[in-house]
Amino acid sequence: MLATELLAGVSVAAFSFIGAVKVLGVPRAMFEYQKENFFDKFGINRMGMRVIGLAEWTGAGLLLAFLVSAWAPGIAGAGVHAVVTVGAVASHVRYGRASDAIFAILMLALALAVMATFYLSGAWPGA
């Protein structure tokens, strides 16, 4: 269970920060870099960035609920992160360079690792 909690904690921190960049636009330099180099190329406007950031925060919130109360639907948080990140990987590969997808692939691996530890620890509903 410790591995699940550690991976979920790292995921909460990472996706909370990543979501803040998209929703709040801070830190400004990172926001501008992502907007100019990725989102504008992908055809995603500012509202789209906010929606993606809110999805990342939703996943982080579900995982945080799991961490503080062992709430079983926390697995949904990792699932939300996996879905959002698959979209990021696909967008980077389709509209940019595959090398731009490295960070997104690492975040996808983190989300999948959280899901795997949920399953292996028996925290997965019905497992």
C-alpha positions in Angstrom: 0.0 0.0 0.0 3.0 2.3 0.6 3.9 2.2 -3.1 0.4 3.2 -4.0 0.4 6.1 -1.6 3.9 7.3 -2.7 3.0 7.1 -6.4 -0.4 8.7 -5.8 1.3 11.5 -3.9 3.8 12.2 -6.7 0.9 12.2 -9.2 -1.1 14.6 -7.1 1.8 17.0 -6.9 2.7 16.7 -10.6 -0.8 17.1 -11.9 -1.7 19.9 -9.5 1.3 21.9 -10.8 0.7 21.0 -14.4 -3.0 22.0 -14.0 -2.1 25.3 -12.4 0.0 26.2 -15.4 -3.0 25.7 -17.7 -5.7 27.1 -15.4 -3.9 30.0 -13.7 -1.2 30.7 -16.2 1.6 30.5 -13.6 4.5 30.3 -13.7 4.1 32.7 -16.6 7.2 31.6 -18.5 6.1 28.0 -18.5 2.6 29.0 -19.5 3.8 31.1 -22.5 6.1 28.3 -23.6 3.4 25.7 -23.5 0.9 28.0 -25.2 3.2 29.1 -28.0 5.0 25.8 -28.7 2.2 23.3 -28.1 -1.4 24.5 -27.6 -1.4 27.1 -30.5 0.0 24.4 -32.8 -2.6 21.9 -31.6 -5.4 24.4 -32.3 -6.4 24.6 -28.6 -7.4 28.0 -27.4 -7.2 29.4 -23.9 -10.5 28.0 -22.8 -9.4 24.5 -24.0 -6.2 24.9 -21.9 -8.4 25.7 -18.8 -10.6 22.6 -19.4 -7.5 20.4 -19.7 -6.1 21.9 -16.5 -9.4 21.4 -14.7 -9.4 17.8 -15.7 -5.9 17.4 -14.3 -7.0 19.1 -11.1 -10.0 16.7 -10.9 -7.8 13.7 -11.2 -5.5 15.1 -8.5 -8.4 15.8 -6.2 -9.7 12.2 -6.6 -6.3 10.9 -5.8 -5.9 13.3 -2.9 -9.3 12.0 -1.5 -7.8 8.5 -1.7 -4.7 9.6 0.2 -6.5 11.2 3.1 -9.4 8.8 3.4 -8.6 5.6 1.5 -11.6 6.5 -0.7 -11.8 3.7 -3.3 -12.9 6.0 -6.3 -9.4 7.5 -6.1 -8.6 5.0 -8.9 -10.7 7.3 -11.1 -8.1 10.0 -10.5 -5.4 7.9 -12.0 -7.7 7.0 -14.8 -8.5 10.7 -15.5 -4.7 11.4 -15.6 -4.1 8.5 -18.0 -6.9 9.7 -20.4 -5.7 13.3 -20.4 -2.1 12.2 -20.9 -2.9 9.9 -23.8 -4.4 12.9 -25.4 -1.2 14.9 -24.8 1.0 12.2 -26.2 -1.2 11.8 -29.3 -1.2 15.6 -29.9 2.6 15.9 -29.5 3.1 13.0 -32.0 0.5 14.3 -34.5 1.2 18.0 -34.4 4.8 18.3 -33.1 7.8 16.1 -32.7 7.7 12.8 -30.9 10.6 14.1 -28.7 8.1 16.7 -27.3 6.0 13.8 -26.0 8.7 12.5 -23.6 7.4 14.3 -20.5 3.8 13.3 -21.3 4.9 9.6 -21.7 6.6 9.8 -18.3 3.3 11.2 -16.8 1.4 8.4 -18.5 3.7 5.9 -17.0 3.2 7.4 -13.6 -0.6 7.3 -14.0 -0.5 3.6 -15.2 1.9 2.8 -12.3 -0.6 4.3 -9.8 -3.4 2.2 -11.4 -1.2 -0.9 -11.2 -0.4 -0.4 -7.6 -4.1 0.2 -6.8 -4.9 -3.2 -8.4 -2.0 -5.1 -6.8 -2.7 -3.7 -3.4 -6.4 -4.7 -3.5 -7.5 -1.0 -3.4 -9.1 -1.4 -6.9 -12.9 -1.8 -6.5 -13.9 -5.4 -6.9 -10.3 -6.6 -6.8 
